[in-house]
């Protein structure tokens, strides 16, 4: 059974706007269902979805003494709760997970299991991201690197997408890899955000399949072409990813790679 695609949303500090981004993603997916074969929300046949993906959400809060998984909608739908915003935005199911740091390894897998029948899960909370290592991580930065609390530095390094006022706000973290930086996020930029989420998911799809199909760091040209055709992407994208993974494409007859 294919596991749900996980999108993690972390932030430099409390009130950075994690729920706002989660709501934007949920609303977008309700009105713009993915159509590309390489979309993160696809079935095992790589043919894409014929329906709007069913997306759940997990709101994680660190507590001092107890663990709980709240799914009671009378609590989740209270006016002052971020969980209400997630439900109103179109989340199929929402769980509010609370635990001390030393119990996160017990409670979060239980929460993921409860939502495992869904196509994707948005996970809000730095500690949850650090433990679960989602497929795509979005980090909301402050206006300066001094605003990024120490506990958020590890999440910043995991980030595939950074949203903030300016690149200088995150120091040198963004220079270590190819990621998207969105300055002064607004609802008009949701398309750019979603395009990059799909692009990141596509690259991870290619990496996963190449690793499975290669033997001793090598893959045939025929197998590499089939991967590109199944995912509906250009041959060069498979070749570029293979190079990054140091996987050699052998017996190439057409010069595709």
C-alpha positions as CSV (number, residue, x, y, z in Angstrom):
1,X,0.0,0.0,0.0
2,X,1.4,3.4,-1.0
3,X,2.0,5.7,2.0
4,X,0.4,9.2,2.0
5,X,2.6,12.0,0.6
6,X,3.8,14.1,3.5
7,X,4.2,17.9,3.3
8,X,5.8,19.4,6.4
9,X,5.4,23.1,7.4
10,X,7.8,24.5,9.9
11,X,8.6,28.0,11.1
12,X,11.3,30.2,12.6
13,X,9.1,30.9,15.6
14,X,5.5,30.8,16.9
15,X,3.2,32.8,14.8
16,X,5.4,32.7,11.7
17,X,2.4,31.7,9.6
18,X,2.5,27.9,9.4
19,X,-1.3,27.5,9.5
20,X,-1.7,30.2,6.8
21,X,0.5,28.2,4.4
22,X,-1.2,24.9,5.3
23,X,-4.7,26.5,4.6
24,X,-3.4,27.9,1.3
25,X,-2.2,24.5,0.1
26,X,-5.4,22.8,1.2
27,X,-7.6,25.3,-0.6
28,X,-5.5,25.1,-3.8
29,X,-5.7,21.3,-3.9
30,X,-9.5,21.5,-3.5
31,X,-9.8,23.6,-6.6
32,X,-6.8,22.5,-8.6
33,X,-6.4,18.7,-8.3
34,X,-3.0,17.5,-9.6
35,X,-3.1,16.1,-13.1
36,X,0.5,15.3,-13.9
37,X,1.7,11.7,-13.8
38,X,4.6,12.6,-11.4
39,X,2.3,14.4,-9.0
40,X,2.9,13.4,-5.3
41,X,-0.7,12.4,-5.1
42,X,-0.7,9.5,-7.6
43,X,-1.6,5.8,-7.6
44,X,0.9,3.0,-8.0
45,X,0.4,2.7,-11.7
46,X,1.9,6.2,-12.2
47,X,-1.2,7.2,-14.3
48,X,-2.2,10.2,-12.1
49,X,-5.4,10.8,-10.3
50,X,-8.9,10.9,-11.7
51,X,-10.3,12.5,-8.5
52,X,-9.4,15.4,-6.2
53,X,-6.8,14.0,-3.7
54,X,-7.9,13.5,-0.1
55,X,-5.6,15.4,2.2
56,X,-5.5,15.3,5.9
57,X,-3.7,17.5,8.4
58,X,-1.8,17.0,11.7
59,X,-1.2,19.9,14.1
60,X,1.6,19.1,16.5
61,X,2.0,20.8,19.8
62,X,4.8,20.1,22.3
63,X,3.6,19.6,25.9
64,X,5.3,19.1,29.2
65,X,3.6,16.1,30.7
66,X,1.1,14.2,28.6
67,X,0.4,12.8,25.1
68,X,-2.9,12.9,23.2
69,X,-4.4,12.6,19.8
70,X,-7.5,14.7,19.5
71,X,-10.0,13.9,16.7
72,X,-13.1,15.2,18.3
73,X,-14.6,17.8,15.8
74,X,-16.4,19.6,18.6
75,X,-12.9,20.5,20.0
76,X,-11.1,20.9,16.6
77,X,-13.9,23.2,15.3
78,X,-13.7,25.7,18.1
79,X,-13.4,29.3,16.8
80,X,-10.0,30.0,18.3
81,X,-8.3,26.9,17.0
82,X,-5.9,26.5,14.1
83,X,-7.5,23.1,13.6
84,X,-10.8,24.8,12.6
85,X,-9.0,26.7,9.9
86,X,-7.6,23.5,8.5
87,X,-11.0,21.8,8.5
88,X,-12.6,24.9,6.9
89,X,-9.9,24.9,4.2
90,X,-10.9,21.4,3.1
91,X,-8.9,18.9,5.1
92,X,-10.6,15.5,5.0
93,X,-9.5,14.8,8.6
94,X,-7.5,16.7,11.1
95,X,-5.7,15.4,14.2
96,X,-4.3,17.6,17.0
97,X,-1.3,15.7,18.4
98,X,0.3,16.7,21.7
99,X,3.2,15.1,23.5
100,X,6.4,15.7,25.4
101,X,9.6,15.4,23.2
102,X,10.4,12.0,24.6
103,X,7.1,10.5,23.6
104,X,6.9,11.9,20.0
105,X,8.2,8.6,18.6
106,X,5.2,6.8,20.0
107,X,2.3,9.3,19.3
108,X,3.2,10.5,15.8
109,X,3.4,7.1,14.1
110,X,-0.1,6.4,15.6
111,X,-1.4,9.6,14.1
112,X,0.1,8.9,10.7
113,X,-1.4,5.4,10.8
114,X,-4.9,6.8,11.5
115,X,-4.6,9.0,8.3
116,X,-2.8,6.3,6.2
117,X,-5.9,5.8,4.0
118,X,-5.6,9.4,2.6
119,X,-3.5,10.5,-0.4
120,X,-1.5,13.1,1.5
121,X,-1.0,14.7,4.9
122,X,0.1,18.2,5.8
123,X,2.1,18.2,9.0
124,X,2.4,21.4,11.0
125,X,5.1,21.7,13.7
126,X,8.9,21.7,13.8
127,X,9.3,18.7,16.1
128,X,6.9,16.6,14.0
129,X,8.9,17.5,10.9
130,X,12.2,16.6,12.5
131,X,10.9,13.2,13.5
132,X,8.8,12.3,10.4
133,X,11.1,13.7,7.7
134,X,8.3,14.6,5.2
135,X,8.7,14.3,1.5
136,X,8.6,18.1,1.1
137,X,9.4,20.6,3.8
138,X,8.3,24.2,3.7
139,X,10.0,26.6,6.1
140,X,8.6,30.0,7.0
141,X,11.4,32.3,8.0
142,X,11.3,35.6,9.9
143,X,12.6,38.9,8.8
144,X,16.1,38.3,10.1
145,X,18.2,35.3,11.1
146,X,18.1,36.5,14.7
147,X,14.4,35.7,14.7
148,X,15.0,32.0,14.0
149,X,15.0,30.2,17.3
150,X,17.7,27.6,17.8
151,X,15.3,24.7,17.7
152,X,14.2,25.7,14.2
153,X,17.7,25.6,12.7
154,X,17.6,21.9,11.9
155,X,14.2,22.3,10.1
156,X,15.7,25.1,8.1
157,X,18.4,22.8,6.9
158,X,15.8,20.2,5.8
159,X,13.7,22.7,3.9
160,X,12.9,22.3,0.2
161,X,11.0,25.6,0.1
162,X,11.7,28.8,2.2
163,X,9.2,31.6,2.6
164,X,10.6,34.8,4.0
165,X,11.2,38.5,3.6
166,X,14.6,38.2,2.0
167,X,17.3,35.6,1.6
168,X,19.6,37.3,4.1
169,X,17.1,36.4,6.8
170,X,18.3,32.8,6.7
171,X,22.0,33.2,6.5
172,X,23.9,30.7,4.4
173,X,21.4,27.8,4.8
174,X,19.8,28.4,1.3
175,X,23.2,28.2,-0.5
176,X,23.8,24.5,0.4
177,X,21.2,23.1,-2.1
178,X,18.8,23.9,-4.8
179,X,15.6,25.2,-3.2
180,X,12.9,27.7,-3.8
181,X,12.8,31.1,-1.9
182,X,9.6,33.0,-1.9
183,X,9.9,36.5,-0.6
184,X,6.9,38.3,0.9
185,X,4.5,35.4,0.5
186,X,0.9,36.3,-0.7
187,X,-2.0,34.2,-1.9
188,X,-1.1,35.1,-5.5
189,X,2.1,33.1,-5.1
190,X,0.4,29.8,-4.2
191,X,0.8,28.6,-7.8
192,X,4.5,29.1,-7.6
193,X,4.6,27.2,-4.3
194,X,2.5,24.3,-5.5
195,X,4.6,24.1,-8.7
196,X,7.7,23.7,-6.7
197,X,6.1,21.1,-4.4
198,X,5.2,19.0,-7.4
199,X,8.7,19.6,-8.9
200,X,10.4,18.5,-5.7
201,X,8.1,15.4,-5.5
202,X,8.9,14.6,-9.1
203,X,12.6,14.6,-8.4
204,X,12.2,12.4,-5.4
205,X,10.1,10.0,-7.5
206,X,12.9,9.8,-10.0
207,X,15.5,9.3,-7.3
208,X,13.5,6.5,-5.6
209,X,12.9,4.6,-8.9
210,X,16.5,5.0,-10.1
211,X,17.8,3.5,-6.8
212,X,15.4,0.6,-7.0
213,X,16.2,-0.2,-10.6
214,X,19.9,0.3,-10.6
215,X,22.4,-2.4,-9.7
216,X,25.8,-1.6,-8.4
217,X,25.4,2.0,-9.4
218,X,24.4,1.2,-13.0
219,X,21.2,1.2,-15.0
220,X,20.6,0.4,-18.7
221,X,19.6,3.0,-21.1
222,X,16.4,1.1,-21.9
223,X,15.4,1.1,-18.2
224,X,16.2,4.8,-17.9
225,X,14.0,5.6,-20.9
226,X,11.1,3.6,-19.4
227,X,11.4,5.6,-16.2
228,X,11.1,8.9,-18.1
229,X,8.2,7.6,-20.1
230,X,6.3,6.3,-17.1
231,X,6.7,9.6,-15.2
232,X,5.9,11.6,-18.3
233,X,9.2,13.6,-18.1
234,X,12.1,14.5,-20.4
235,X,14.9,11.9,-20.7
236,X,17.4,14.5,-19.6
237,X,15.8,14.9,-16.2
238,X,16.4,11.2,-15.5
239,X,19.9,11.5,-16.8
240,X,20.6,14.6,-14.6
241,X,19.2,12.9,-11.5
242,X,21.2,9.7,-12.2
243,X,24.4,11.9,-12.4
244,X,23.6,13.5,-9.1
245,X,23.2,10.0,-7.5
246,X,26.4,8.8,-9.3
247,X,24.4,6.1,-11.1
248,X,25.9,5.4,-14.5
249,X,23.5,4.8,-17.5
250,X,25.1,2.1,-19.6
251,X,24.6,0.8,-23.2
252,X,23.1,4.1,-24.4
253,X,22.3,3.8,-28.1
254,X,20.4,7.0,-28.9
255,X,22.4,9.6,-27.0
256,X,19.4,10.4,-24.8
257,X,21.4,10.7,-21.6
